[in-house]
Amino acid sequence: MGRLKDRVAFITGAASGIGSACALRFAQEGARLIGFDLNATTDDRWNAAVKAAPGSYLETGDVRDEERIRVVVAAGAERFGRIDVVVNCAGIALGGPVHLVPTEEWDRVMDVNLKGTFLVCKHVLPKMIERGQGNIVNIASIEGMDGFEGGSSYNASKAGVILLTRNMAMDYARKGIRVNAVSPGFIVTPLAAQMVLENEVLKDYRDRLIDAILLGRPGRPEEVANAVLFLASDEASYITGHALVVDGGFVAGHRLGITKIMGLE
């Protein structure tokens, strides 16, 4: 307890999923929260986070809206005196074979996942530079590291997040600012439920996907939040420019059934 005591965290996509899980873990460790989400309806994790961290609040807005981000960041910094940590969780998952992806859909994915991360960082970084310290954790994806069928726009956007993270780590390290990413695998969130878990067309794919995870199950938002908390804390004080994979071993290698022959299944 207390790993983020008295620190102020700005979390996008905070109303649900990985964002609200991060909010709750941060609150449990002493942080005060500024949440930012397109949706004003919050889940139990965010509600519990606010109870655990009095004074925390949620602002509604779109990460594609630069002026709204500017206003919310400025107001949060004025209210608390600073912003110590940023977690960019806001994202959408759309894709398909390139020749079938509508241009407006491609633009939307890039604008939310990549440009949204850029815009939040753009308006928080000057305040961190002024104080000579800060910490940014961007939520990327293992799909930004390896190709996945039909994932063109989503995969490209998350690859961009990883490289943007590394560039910011280089640019701001001597200003006392660490920048890292977390690359989750298949995590059970409302978005995953909508796209995969509840989609009967993808049942065979879903079963094969879970079988390919070395730990044999999807992850939980709390498990990603624990990794984000680590990177945001002083325990990761010598880590910057890193993309931490949280995927149950999915990208570690390929299972071919040999462990069963060896009596390990």
C-alpha positions in Angstrom: 0.0 0.0 0.0 1.0 3.6 -0.6 3.2 3.1 -3.7 1.5 6.2 -5.3 0.7 8.1 -2.1 -0.4 11.6 -2.8 0.3 11.4 -6.5 -2.1 12.6 -9.1 -3.0 10.3 -12.0 -4.7 11.2 -15.2 -6.3 8.1 -16.7 -8.1 8.0 -20.1 -10.7 5.3 -20.8 -11.2 5.3 -17.0 -14.9 4.5 -16.9 -14.5 0.7 -17.6 -12.3 -2.1 -18.5 -8.5 -1.8 -18.1 -8.9 1.9 -17.4 -11.1 1.5 -14.4 -9.0 -1.4 -13.1 -6.0 0.9 -13.2 -8.0 3.6 -11.4 -8.9 1.2 -8.6 -5.3 -0.1 -8.2 -4.0 3.4 -8.2 -6.5 4.6 -5.6 -5.7 1.6 -3.4 -2.0 2.7 -3.5 -2.8 6.3 -2.5 -3.2 8.2 -5.8 -5.8 10.8 -6.5 -7.5 10.4 -9.9 -8.6 12.5 -12.8 -10.6 10.2 -15.1 -11.4 11.0 -18.7 -13.8 8.9 -20.8 -16.2 9.3 -23.7 -18.8 7.5 -21.5 -20.2 9.1 -18.4 -21.5 5.7 -17.2 -19.0 4.1 -14.9 -18.5 0.6 -13.7 -18.0 -0.8 -10.2 -14.2 -0.5 -10.3 -14.3 3.2 -11.0 -16.9 3.8 -8.4 -14.8 1.9 -5.9 -11.8 3.9 -6.9 -13.5 7.2 -6.2 -14.6 5.9 -2.7 -11.0 4.9 -2.0 -9.6 8.2 -3.2 -11.8 11.1 -2.1 -11.6 14.1 -4.4 -11.1 12.0 -7.5 -13.5 12.7 -10.4 -14.4 11.8 -14.0 -14.5 14.2 -16.9 -16.3 13.2 -20.1 -14.7 13.9 -23.4 -13.2 12.4 -26.6 -9.4 11.9 -26.8 -9.7 13.1 -30.4 -10.8 16.5 -29.2 -7.6 18.5 -28.5 -9.3 21.5 -27.0 -11.3 19.4 -24.5 -8.1 17.6 -23.5 -6.3 20.9 -23.0 -9.1 22.2 -20.8 -9.4 19.1 -18.7 -5.7 18.7 -18.2 -5.3 22.4 -17.2 -8.2 22.2 -14.8 -6.9 19.0 -13.2 -3.4 20.4 -12.8 -4.8 23.6 -11.2 -7.0 21.6 -8.9 -4.4 19.3 -7.6 -1.3 21.4 -8.3 0.2 18.9 -10.6 -0.2 15.7 -12.7 2.3 13.0 -11.8 1.2 10.0 -13.8 -0.7 9.6 -17.1 -2.2 6.3 -18.2 -3.5 6.3 -21.8 -6.1 3.5 -21.9 -8.7 4.9 -24.3 -8.9 2.8 -27.4 -11.2 1.0 -29.9 -10.7 -2.2 -31.8 -11.7 -2.2 -35.5 -9.9 -3.7 -38.4 -10.1 -6.0 -41.4 -8.3 -6.7 -44.6 -7.0 -3.4 -45.9 -9.0 -3.5 -49.2 -12.2 -3.8 -47.1 -11.5 -1.2 -44.4 -13.5 2.0 -45.0 -11.1 5.0 -44.9 -13.2 6.7 -42.3 -12.9 3.6 -40.1 -9.1 3.6 -40.5 -9.0 7.2 -39.5 -11.2 6.7 -36.5 -9.0 3.9 -35.1 -5.8 5.9 -35.7 -7.3 9.0 -34.2 -8.5 7.3 -31.0 -5.7 4.9 -30.4 -2.6 6.8 -31.6 -3.5 10.4 -32.0 -5.5 10.4 -28.8 -2.4 9.1 -26.9 -0.3 11.8 -28.6 -2.8 14.6 -27.7 -3.0 13.7 -24.0 0.8 13.5 -23.8 1.2 16.8 -25.7 -0.8 18.7 -23.1 0.5 16.9 -20.0 4.2 16.9 -20.8 4.8 20.7 -20.4 3.5 20.5 -16.9 5.8 17.5 -16.2 8.8 19.3 -17.8 8.1 22.3 -15.6 8.3 20.1 -12.5 11.2 18.0 -13.7 9.4 14.7 -13.2 6.6 12.6 -14.5 5.5 9.2 -15.6 3.5 8.1 -18.6 2.2 4.6 -19.3 0.6 3.9 -22.6 -1.7 0.9 -23.2 -0.5 -0.7 -26.4 -1.2 -4.4 -27.4 0.6 -7.6 -28.4 -1.1 -6.9 -31.7 1.2 -3.9 -32.1 4.2 -6.3 -31.9 3.1 -9.2 -34.1 0.7 -9.4 -37.0 -2.8 -10.8 -36.4 -5.2 -11.7 -39.2 -7.6 -9.0 -40.1 -6.1 -6.5 -37.6 -4.7 -4.0 -40.0 -5.8 -0.6 -38.6 -5.8 -1.7 -34.9 -2.4 -3.4 -35.2 -0.9 -0.4 -37.0 -2.2 2.0 -34.4 -0.9 0.0 -31.5 2.5 -0.4 -33.2 2.5 3.3 -33.5 1.8 3.6 -29.7 4.8 1.5 -28.9 7.2 3.5 -31.1 5.8 6.8 -29.9 6.4 5.5 -26.4 10.1 4.8 -27.2 10.6 8.1 -28.8 9.1 10.0 -25.9 11.3 8.0 -23.5 14.3 9.2 -25.4 13.1 12.8 -25.7 12.2 13.4 -22.1 14.4 11.1 -20.0 16.8 14.0 -19.1 13.7 16.0 -17.9 13.0 13.3 -15.3 10.1 11.8 -17.2 9.8 8.1 -17.7 7.6 6.7 -20.5 6.6 3.1 -20.9 3.9 0.9 -22.5 2.0 -2.2 -21.5 1.1 -4.6 -24.2 -1.8 -6.7 -23.1 -2.9 -9.9 -24.8 -6.5 -11.3 -24.7 -8.1 -9.6 -21.7 -11.7 -10.0 -20.7 -13.1 -6.5 -21.0 -16.4 -5.1 -22.3 -14.7 -4.5 -25.6 -13.4 -8.0 -25.8 -16.8 -9.4 -24.8 -18.5 -7.5 -27.6 -15.9 -8.3 -30.3 -15.0 -11.9 -29.5 -16.4 -13.6 -26.4 -20.1 -13.1 -27.3 -19.6 -13.4 -31.1 -20.7 -17.0 -32.1 -19.2 -16.5 -35.5 -15.8 -16.4 -33.9 -16.3 -19.3 -31.5 -13.7 -21.6 -33.2 -11.2 -18.7 -33.3 -11.9 -17.9 -29.7 -11.3 -21.5 -28.6 -8.0 -21.7 -30.6 -6.9 -18.4 -29.3 -7.4 -19.4 -25.6 -5.7 -22.7 -26.3 -2.7 -20.8 -27.7 -2.3 -18.9 -24.4 0.3 -20.8 -22.3 -1.6 -20.2 -19.1 -4.7 -21.5 -20.7 -7.1 -18.6 -20.0 -7.7 -15.0 -20.9 -6.4 -12.3 -18.6 -8.3 -10.0 -16.3 -8.1 -6.2 -16.3 -6.7 -6.3 -12.8 -3.7 -8.3 -14.0 -2.9 -5.5 -16.6 -3.5 -2.9 -13.9 -0.9 -4.5 -11.7 1.7 -4.1 -14.5 0.7 -0.5 -15.1 1.0 0.2 -11.4 4.5 -1.3 -11.3 5.6 0.9 -14.2 4.0 4.0 -12.6 5.7 3.4 -9.3 9.2 4.0 -8.0 9.8 0.3 -8.1 10.3 0.8 -11.9 12.5 3.9 -11.4 15.2 2.5 -13.8 12.8 1.4 -16.6 11.9 3.7 -19.5 11.2 3.1 -23.2 9.9 -0.4 -22.5 6.8 -2.3 -23.7 5.8 -4.8 -21.0 3.9 -7.8 -22.4 1.0 -9.0 -20.2 -0.4 -11.9 -22.2 -0.3 -15.2 -20.3 2.6 -16.3 -22.5 0.9 -16.0 -25.9 3.8 -14.4 -27.7 6.4 -16.5 -26.0 6.1 -19.3 -28.5 3.9 -21.9 -30.1 2.4 -25.0 -28.5 2.5 -28.1 -30.7 1.4 -30.7 -28.2 4.8 -32.0 -27.3 4.3 -31.1 -23.6 1.5 -33.7 -23.6 3.9 -36.3 -24.8 6.2 -35.3 -22.0 3.5 -35.8 -19.4 3.1 -32.0 -18.7 -0.5 -31.7 -19.7 
